C-alpha cells in the first residue's frame, strides 16, 4: 500500500497523510492510525472498532488504557458512540458524558466516566456504501469539538476507512488481514459462542449476540467469560424458554 491508494485531497488531508506516513513505511500500522487520530484532533485518546451488520467485531487499535476500556465497554454492551455512529451513519458527539443532554448509553456511560472519559465522539468508517466500523475519540475533559477538530476527525475517519479496505484486500476469503490483527482485540470466543447460541435458539447470529450481551449484563460478568462458558458447554440457551441454563 502507498499513499496514492488512500486518495488525494486538500491541505488538511495531505497533512494527515504526512503524519501517518512520515517515515515512509507501508503498510500503515493500525496503532499509528489511532495515535494520529488523537494527535491531529487534540484529543486525549482514540480507538477504532470494526463492525458487521449490527454486531461489533472488535477493536483494531487503541491509544491508551481509557480508549481500550471504551472499546471494551462498547463491545461488551453493544452501545456507545462507535455503535451509534456506525448504525446512524453519521458522527455522534457527546461533549459531557457525565451530564449528557440526552439519556443514552445507560450501561456504558457510568463505567466510561469512572475510567476517565469526560467527552466521547464517534465517526463512522465508511467508503462509499461500504460501512466498516467507527473511529472513537475521547477527551479527559468535557467540551465540544471545534469546527477544525470536527473537520480533522472526518478526514481522519475517511483515510482510516480507505486504509482498512486496502489492508483487507490482501486477506484470505473470510479472514482478516495480518496487519489488522496485530493490535486487534476481536474476542473470537464471543463469535464462536454467538454461533452456538444461534444454533440453540434457531436465530440469527446478531440476535444470539444480543442475547449473550443481555445475559452477561444481567449477571454482571464480562462478555468473554460468559462466551467461554458457552463454548465449554457449561451454559446454553433453552430453545423453548429462551433462558440460559447452567450445565453441571
Secondary structure, 3 states (H helix, E strand, C coil): CCHHHHCCCCHHHHHHHHHHCCCCCCCCCHHHHHHHHHHHHCCCEEEEEEEECCEEEEEEEECCHHHHHHHHHHHHHCCCHHHHHHHHCCCEEECCCCCCCCCCCHHHHHHHHHHCCCEEEEEEEEECCEEEEEEEEEECCCCCCCHHHHHHHHHHHHHHHHHHHHHHCCCCCCCCCHHHHCCCECCHHHHHHHHHHHHHHCCCHHHHHHHHHHHHHHCCCCHHHHHHHHHCCCEEECCCCCCEEECC
